[in-house]
């Protein structure tokens, strides 16, 4: 039914949009996304303990605003820690949702189901965003539900220097837990994607010496072993998710700097930054080369011309490394720097649109994702600016062949609903 629903939705969308499309066609694979954060109640819900009607209204408001801005994809954080914003047989209800872990919303309300349904009504994709290894975020170990996997298997969790806990990525049982949690979502919800952010190992001083002693005999050093643990998780997710749903999109958003070239000759011509290869043990190049992800969204949270980590330099570096692969490249843009982390450099939205302009000229980049929704809403004029930006066709200077539009690309405009019906029947027949 998922396949049929998506075909019908696409056909109806073509009918509604055909006149506009005939004038200004949207480039293929044009990602226009936004991250919606639940941790600390940053975006959704705005605070814990809202009524069901308030939860529904906040979701609808976000979806409507996103659509009006010209966006087409929501990355909803449904597991901010070892918890869930949906009924799960594995993880307890999130305290960010109801105020106490394991406490469900009233009347059997399922936030994720509501979000998926309402997103698809509006022609938006919904990707379920997971934090794979983070157990706590506000030093709340003592208030975790006794049935939380981190409590029922306390040897799986490690206390880190910020007095928060993280699952140990070196344990096979932990990797399986993450996979099982992701597959549960895909089997129970019509989500369009599963998305991980850059929270893998929290730092180089993670206390996993005993796990390394137990499982690391085939490695010369702990760093390579840690990277292999993350690579194993990514490969397991790729296999299991696509077995559950062949059409699911699986992607990751690592930190913008994989490694500086002074650290690794394969790295970017940058200095400083949180090098994800060395600090989070996230070897994005390995995932790209192995094809174990469908898309990647490096968080390039600096401006064009930044002395240490230039946006253009990093974009070109990622474009080069995803070129001639099956991995789609989207770029994460720091809208939050005009809001949460406002600085004199990001005093207005200039850097956002300079970045979008640069991306639009690069045929290897398939779109952008903004962090985060609240910043789009709170920064003066940004929603209208995005709306105006996305009303205009922004094609690369030298469009890739895949973006060329054949003369008969929009037959619906001429054939009306009969044409849609014919397309729909033909699609089913194939």
BELMO-V142024 format. One line per field, one symbol per residue. psi: psi as a letter, one per 30 degrees, with the letter a starting at -180 (. if undefined). A space follows every 50 residues. Layout:
BEGIN
psi=???
END
This chain:
BEGIN
psi=eeeeeeeeeeeeeeeefeeeefejkklkhjkilkkjkfkgheeklfllgl leeeeeeeeeeeeeeeeffglfkkjkjfiebiakhlkkfeklkkffeffk kfklllggkjeeeeeeeeeeeggkljkjkkjefkelfhhhefgkkfgkef efifffkkklfgglkkkjffkeeeeeeeeeeeeeeeffkhlflkkkagic kflfgkigeeeeeefgfgkflfeeeeeeeeeeeeeeeeeeefeejffkkk lkillfjekkffekffllilkaljjfeeefhjieeeeeefgglflkikii hllkfkeeikeeeeeeeeeeffkglgkkjlkkkifffgdehkleehfage eefeeeeeefgjffkgalkkjaeeeeefkkfeeeeeeeeffkkjlleikl effkjlegfifeeefafeeeeeeeeeeee.
END
